[in-house]
Amino acid sequence: MRLVRVEHDGGPRWAVVDGSILGLIRDPWPGVAVATGERVPLKGARLLAPATPMNVVGMSRNTGTADRKLPARHLTPLDALRHVLGFTLSNDVTARGLQAGDPLWTTAKGFDGWTPLGPWLETALDLSDMRLTLSINAVPAESGSTAELARSVVEVLVYIPSFMTLGPGDVVLTGAPGAVGRIRPGDRVLVSSPFLGRLESTVAAEPVLADAGAAS
């Protein structure tokens, strides 16, 4: 099942994609998609980010060989995916120049607008070997697969709740399987997957505010 958030009647609504039609549903976070009976065309619909998380947790250094001995409690590999509504794409923007001075990478990854998500949530997906590609200004940068992650998606989902509680709508970034590239203002960045669609974003520079003490 493919879930989207769409702007409809002046506000965000959830819907199930059924070919060229969107079937509106009630809030799906309890895990059940209850249809409202309303149906609207997919063509021309304005899709919104498929989540509005309170927390976004990223798994750093999760490419290639690594120490796989992670503590786990609350979730197990057998039940972890039962607590996940769906999967989507993200562009995990990072300011490399800020990482050296911030061991927690809070400033390097925490600016507003730096974690675009979309275009939809896929509720059923084979995560073992999912190919992801990255291009910048239509030029392919790198590609990778979830099979190349040091710790699998399920292992990450088991690990994170061992020290913090995740709630409905929270997002877990599992780590990039090798797909990275340098971006500048004006660039068009495309993250894509055969099963998760295309997430395209335009890089914009942060506005520089005038000094509050400067003369007008």
Secondary structure, DSSP 8 states (H G I E B T S, - for coil): -EEEEEEETTEEEEEEEETTEEEEES--TTS---EEEEEEESTT--EE-S---S-EEE--S-BSS--------S--TTTGGGG---EEEE-----HHHHTT-TT-HHHH-STT-S-EEEEEESS---TT-EEEEEETTEEEEEEEGGGBSS-HHHHHHHGGGTS---TT-EEE---SS------TT-EEEEEETTTEEEEEE---------TTS--
